[in-house]
Amino acid sequence: MRLYGRILLLFCMVVSLTGCVDQIILEDATITLMTGIDLNEKNELIFYLSSPVFSREARLNEEEYGVKADSMRQARGRFDEMATALTLSGKIQVFVIGKKLLEHPHWFQLMDVMFRDARFSVNARVVVFDGPLAELFAFDPIDKPRLPLHLTKLIDTANQRNLTVKTRVQEFHRQMVEKGETAVLTEIKLDRAVKIMGTALLRHDGTYAGLLESRDTMLLQMFLHEREGETSMTIPLPIQDDRKKIVKDRLSFFLRGTNRDVKVSYRNNQFRFDVKLRLLVDIAERQFPFDMEKDYKKMQKMIVEELRKEFTRLVKKCQENGTDPFGFGVYARAYEYEAWKKVQDDWAAAFAKADVRFVPEVSIKSNGVIK
């Protein structure tokens, strides 16, 4: 019995020590929380790194570096020449891309090491920055936490409100290699404070195509994820001419639930997508008098018409930019494969000619706690 007890004790000690073999002492590591790539005035690649400093003697709690290099792996070696300790890439929270870099096609190949090397974090949020990346990495707000942590929380909160997308490295890779869809990324800008601008649209070659502001992002998220997070929209309703009024005729509602149904057809060398969106909404704000008990169906029709116009405008904008953030190409491949095969290598051109029709159906479930 004693022998079994000793063996059990020895086993517990061995198991508890297995995690100590590759332990990392924080003072001996440069833990990268944010990294990025940009181009300077001479179109030279600049790689950036931001890491917390774990030292009582250091006056600053963050260290930032920018180096010239031809690849991310080469840049890591140059970071090691300046950083206090060896740089680690497994804890990256934010990966920032300078907007200037997105002017050049096929820049995506620079990210190859992030997918090939298992030590890289594939959960980092991918972000487009409108401006020189050096300004962002040098930004040190006194009323905010460390910049990488602040950006992480800012993106997550904005995505929860459906003001922007949240595209992680792994999801970004899927979007870039998917022929029936184009990539979307969070776009930010620095103007005294870091601000979420909306959603950046990329073409199949990775070049920047345009910006979807927060309102359009809500519509996109409504289609892509049906209902994720909290969606609150404010729309104008044609109750009466309010151009000279201080208080405009506006209606706000919360989206309680969404269900979509997409039908695909192909005729006369043109794809057609009929999208039926069933929306359950709660009225959150109404800035005009209206008899909801008597005319709630009229209100539903007005909301439907406004949403239909906005979805139509959004689709047209994406078609003109040569993008398909909705992923209609995936539906085309699933339901009209023979027609899809002919255009799969240039889906953006085929989608630009497609006929997309949104048919919203709105059901008001609540008018709030007052009449």
Secondary structure, 3 states (H helix, E strand, C coil): CHHHHHHHHHHHHHHHHHHHCCCCCHHHEEECCEEEEEECCCCCEEEEEEEECCCCCCCCCEEEEEEECCCHHHHHHHHHHHCCCEEECCCCCEEEEECCHHHCCCHHHHHHHHHHCCCCCCCCEEEEECCCHHHHHHCCCCCCCCHHHHHHHHHHHHHHCCCCCCCEHHHHHHHHHCCCCCCEEEEEEECCCEEEEEEEEECCCCCEEEEECHHHHHHHHHHHCCCCCCCEEEEECCCCCCCCCCCCCEEEEEEEEEEEEEEEEEECCEEEEEEEEEEEEEEEEECCCCCHHHHHHHHHHHHHHHHHHHHHHHHHHHHHHCCCCCCHHHHHHHHCHHHHHHHHHHHHHHHHCCEEEEEEEEEEEECCCCC
